[in-house]
Amino acid sequence: MSTTSTTEAARWFSEAASITVLTGAGVSTDSGIPDFRGPQGVWTKNPAAEKLFTIDNYLADPEVRRQAWAARLKSPLWTAEPNTAHRALADFARTGRLRAVITQNTDGLHQAAGSEQVIELHGTAREAACLDCGARGPMTDVLPRIEAGETDPPCLVCGGILKSATVSFGQQLDGEVLDAAIDATREADLFAAIGTSLGVYPAAGLCDYAQAHGARLVILNAEPTPYDEVADAVLREPIGEALPRLLGV
């Protein structure tokens, strides 16, 4: 693991012509959205909650769907605002050197902060999708039905099972979205993994693509990751403090 300082890593950012950033749940915790695997994570505190994110359980068990819809209704997403990290990336994009923000998050806060080149690997929680006919629409059209008493609202087009338009465990990533992420990674000369445990593939594998194409790999995360040993720099500072300094914004 590199002992590179934030100051030296910031110099790399200033010199890079094309930067691609991969973000995970740690980027949104300052906005009040808990991560999954951290000390205060959703699954750390309640391991059973992981069942709500597995597609086979969701399809097979109406109770899992009821719990999932109740959780969506109460989600902190609906009151969350972009934080310093989201805004720093949006500000940095104006330099023209940010190739893309690839995010594992589904909260839409990068876009809310003003980022435009956002690749949502795991979909979006701000839309609902039918698992039968594929119809999609704003999640805000479905949540009032939960408030009105529907516990497992069916698709209004075909009567099928509705779910947030996110990628659950057991679902395939959208091929075009993944290809776009790989292209953005290959075209970067610096790849930064921020607020992600790098434990979920294929997202974590983007680090391999980056290094195979000659990019420096910088990791900014509170907890250790499987890629720390091969990264050019591993930084443990709070993301909201370190990221603006790295980006020079």
C-alpha positions as CSV (number, residue, x, y, z in Angstrom):
1,M,0.0,0.0,0.0
2,S,1.4,3.4,-1.0
3,T,2.1,6.0,1.6
4,T,1.5,8.8,-0.8
5,S,0.3,12.0,0.8
6,T,-2.8,13.9,-0.1
7,T,-0.6,16.7,-1.3
8,E,1.2,14.4,-3.8
9,A,-2.0,12.8,-4.9
10,A,-3.5,16.3,-5.5
11,R,-0.5,16.9,-7.8
12,W,-1.4,13.8,-9.8
13,F,-5.0,15.1,-10.1
14,S,-3.7,18.5,-11.3
15,E,-1.5,16.9,-14.0
16,A,-4.0,14.3,-15.3
17,A,-5.6,15.1,-18.6
18,S,-8.5,12.6,-18.2
19,I,-9.8,11.5,-14.8
20,T,-12.5,8.9,-14.2
21,V,-14.0,8.6,-10.7
22,L,-15.9,5.6,-9.3
23,T,-18.0,6.5,-6.3
24,G,-19.7,4.3,-3.7
25,A,-22.0,4.7,-0.7
26,G,-19.3,6.5,1.4
27,V,-19.7,9.5,-0.8
28,S,-23.4,9.9,0.2
29,T,-23.1,9.3,4.0
30,D,-22.6,13.0,4.7
31,S,-25.9,13.5,3.0
32,G,-27.6,11.3,5.6
33,I,-27.8,8.2,3.4
34,P,-26.2,5.3,5.3
35,D,-23.8,2.9,3.6
36,F,-24.2,-0.8,3.6
37,R,-21.0,-2.4,5.0
38,G,-19.5,0.3,7.2
39,P,-19.6,0.3,11.0
40,Q,-23.1,2.0,10.9
41,G,-24.1,0.4,7.6
42,V,-27.6,-0.9,6.8
43,W,-26.4,-4.5,6.6
44,T,-24.0,-4.2,9.5
45,K,-26.8,-3.2,11.8
46,N,-29.4,-5.5,10.3
47,P,-27.9,-8.4,8.3
48,A,-31.4,-9.6,7.4
49,A,-32.0,-6.4,5.4
50,E,-29.7,-7.8,2.7
51,K,-32.6,-10.1,1.7
52,L,-34.5,-7.0,0.4
53,F,-31.7,-6.5,-2.1
54,T,-31.7,-10.0,-3.6
55,I,-33.8,-10.4,-6.7
56,D,-34.8,-14.1,-6.0
57,N,-36.1,-13.2,-2.6
58,Y,-37.9,-10.2,-3.9
59,L,-39.7,-12.2,-6.7
60,A,-40.6,-15.1,-4.5
61,D,-41.7,-13.5,-1.2
62,P,-44.5,-10.9,-1.0
63,E,-43.4,-10.1,2.5
64,V,-39.9,-9.1,1.2
65,R,-41.6,-6.8,-1.3
66,R,-43.8,-5.3,1.4
67,Q,-40.7,-4.6,3.6
68,A,-38.9,-3.2,0.6
69,W,-41.7,-0.8,-0.3
70,A,-42.0,0.3,3.3
71,A,-38.2,1.0,3.3
72,R,-38.5,3.0,0.1
73,L,-41.2,5.2,1.5
74,K,-39.1,6.0,4.6
75,S,-35.8,6.3,2.7
76,P,-33.6,9.3,3.6
77,L,-33.1,9.8,-0.2
78,W,-36.2,11.9,-0.4
79,T,-34.8,14.6,1.9
80,A,-31.1,14.2,1.1
81,E,-29.1,17.0,-0.5
82,P,-25.8,16.8,-2.3
83,N,-22.8,17.2,0.0
84,T,-19.4,18.7,-0.4
85,A,-18.1,15.7,-2.3
86,H,-20.9,15.7,-4.8
87,R,-20.5,19.4,-5.3
88,A,-16.7,19.1,-5.7
89,L,-17.0,16.7,-8.5
90,A,-19.6,18.9,-10.2
91,D,-17.3,21.9,-9.9
92,F,-14.3,19.9,-11.2
93,A,-16.2,18.8,-14.2
94,R,-16.1,22.4,-15.5
95,T,-12.3,22.0,-16.1
96,G,-13.1,19.6,-18.9
97,R,-10.8,16.9,-17.4
98,L,-13.4,14.7,-15.7
99,R,-14.1,11.9,-18.2
100,A,-17.0,10.5,-16.1
101,V,-18.4,9.8,-12.7
102,I,-19.2,6.1,-12.5
103,T,-21.3,5.5,-9.5
104,Q,-22.5,2.5,-7.6
105,N,-25.0,4.8,-5.8
106,T,-28.6,4.9,-6.8
107,D,-29.6,8.2,-5.1
108,G,-29.1,10.7,-8.0
109,L,-27.2,13.1,-5.8
110,H,-24.4,13.5,-8.3
111,Q,-26.9,14.8,-10.9
112,A,-28.6,16.9,-8.2
113,A,-25.2,18.6,-7.6
114,G,-24.9,19.4,-11.3
115,S,-22.8,16.5,-12.6
116,E,-23.7,15.6,-16.2
117,Q,-21.4,12.7,-17.1
118,V,-22.8,10.3,-14.6
119,I,-22.9,6.5,-15.3
120,E,-25.2,4.8,-12.9
121,L,-23.9,1.2,-12.7
122,H,-26.5,0.0,-10.3
123,G,-29.5,1.9,-11.7
124,T,-31.6,4.6,-9.9
125,A,-33.9,4.5,-6.9
126,R,-35.7,7.5,-8.2
127,E,-37.6,5.4,-10.8
128,A,-39.8,2.3,-10.5
129,A,-39.7,-0.5,-13.1
130,C,-41.9,-3.4,-13.8
131,L,-40.1,-6.7,-13.7
132,D,-42.6,-8.2,-16.2
133,C,-43.2,-5.7,-18.9
134,G,-40.4,-3.3,-18.3
135,A,-42.5,-0.2,-17.9
136,R,-40.7,2.6,-16.0
137,G,-41.8,5.8,-14.3
138,P,-40.9,8.1,-11.4
139,M,-40.8,6.5,-8.0
140,T,-42.7,9.6,-6.7
141,D,-45.7,8.3,-8.7
142,V,-45.7,5.0,-6.8
143,L,-44.9,6.1,-3.3
144,P,-48.4,7.8,-2.8
145,R,-49.9,4.4,-3.4
146,I,-47.9,3.0,-0.5
147,E,-49.1,5.9,1.7
148,A,-52.6,5.2,0.6
149,G,-52.4,1.6,1.8
150,E,-51.0,-0.5,-1.0
151,T,-48.3,-2.7,0.5
152,D,-47.1,-4.4,-2.8
153,P,-48.3,-2.2,-5.6
154,P,-48.6,-3.9,-9.0
155,C,-47.6,-2.4,-12.3
156,L,-50.5,-0.3,-13.6
157,V,-49.7,-1.3,-17.2
158,C,-49.6,-5.1,-16.9
159,G,-50.2,-6.0,-13.2
160,G,-46.7,-7.3,-12.8
161,I,-44.2,-6.9,-10.0
162,L,-42.8,-3.4,-9.5
163,K,-39.4,-2.7,-8.1
164,S,-37.1,0.3,-7.9
165,A,-35.1,0.6,-11.1
166,T,-31.9,-0.5,-9.3
167,V,-29.8,-3.6,-9.8
168,S,-30.3,-6.1,-7.1
169,F,-28.1,-9.0,-6.2
170,G,-28.8,-11.7,-8.9
171,Q,-29.7,-9.2,-11.6
172,Q,-27.4,-8.4,-14.5
173,L,-26.1,-4.9,-15.0
174,D,-27.2,-3.1,-18.2
175,G,-24.7,-4.1,-20.8
176,E,-24.6,-0.6,-22.4
177,V,-24.1,1.0,-19.0
178,L,-21.2,-1.3,-18.2
179,D,-19.6,-0.8,-21.6
180,A,-19.8,3.0,-21.1
181,A,-18.1,2.6,-17.7
182,I,-15.4,0.4,-19.1
183,D,-14.8,2.9,-21.9
184,A,-14.5,5.8,-19.5
185,T,-12.1,3.8,-17.4
186,R,-9.9,2.9,-20.3
187,E,-9.7,6.5,-21.4
188,A,-8.5,7.8,-18.1
189,D,-4.9,8.4,-17.0
190,L,-6.1,8.7,-13.4
191,F,-8.8,6.5,-11.9
192,A,-10.1,7.4,-8.4
193,A,-12.2,5.0,-6.3
194,I,-14.0,7.1,-3.7
195,G,-16.2,5.8,-0.8
196,T,-16.4,2.3,-2.1
197,S,-15.4,-1.0,-0.4
198,L,-14.5,-2.4,-3.9
199,G,-16.1,-5.6,-2.9
200,V,-18.8,-5.8,-5.5
201,Y,-18.1,-6.8,-9.1
202,P,-18.0,-5.8,-11.9
203,A,-17.7,-2.3,-10.4
204,A,-14.5,-3.2,-8.4
205,G,-13.0,-4.8,-11.6
206,L,-12.8,-1.3,-13.1
207,C,-9.7,-0.8,-11.1
208,D,-8.1,-3.6,-13.0
209,Y,-9.1,-2.0,-16.3
210,A,-7.7,1.3,-15.2
211,Q,-4.3,-0.1,-14.3
212,A,-4.1,-2.3,-17.3
213,H,-4.4,0.8,-19.4
214,G,-1.8,2.7,-17.6
215,A,-3.8,4.8,-15.2
216,R,-2.8,5.7,-11.7
217,L,-5.2,4.2,-9.1
218,V,-6.1,6.4,-6.1
219,I,-8.4,5.0,-3.4
220,L,-10.1,7.3,-0.9
221,N,-12.1,5.3,1.6
222,A,-12.6,5.0,5.3
223,E,-12.1,1.2,5.4
224,P,-9.6,-1.1,3.8
225,T,-10.3,-2.5,0.3
226,P,-9.0,-5.5,-1.7
227,Y,-7.2,-3.1,-4.0
228,D,-5.2,-1.2,-1.4
229,E,-2.1,-3.2,-2.0
230,V,-1.9,-2.4,-5.7
231,A,-3.1,1.2,-5.6
232,D,-0.7,4.1,-6.2
233,A,-2.2,6.0,-3.3
234,V,-4.6,5.0,-0.5
235,L,-6.1,7.9,1.5
236,R,-8.1,7.5,4.7
237,E,-9.2,11.1,5.3
238,P,-12.8,12.1,5.4
239,I,-14.1,12.3,1.9
240,G,-15.8,15.7,2.2
241,E,-12.5,17.2,3.4
242,A,-10.0,15.4,1.1
243,L,-11.9,15.3,-2.2
244,P,-12.0,19.1,-2.7
245,R,-8.3,19.3,-1.9
246,L,-7.5,16.5,-4.4
247,L,-9.5,18.1,-7.1
248,G,-8.3,21.6,-6.4
249,V,-11.8,23.1,-6.1
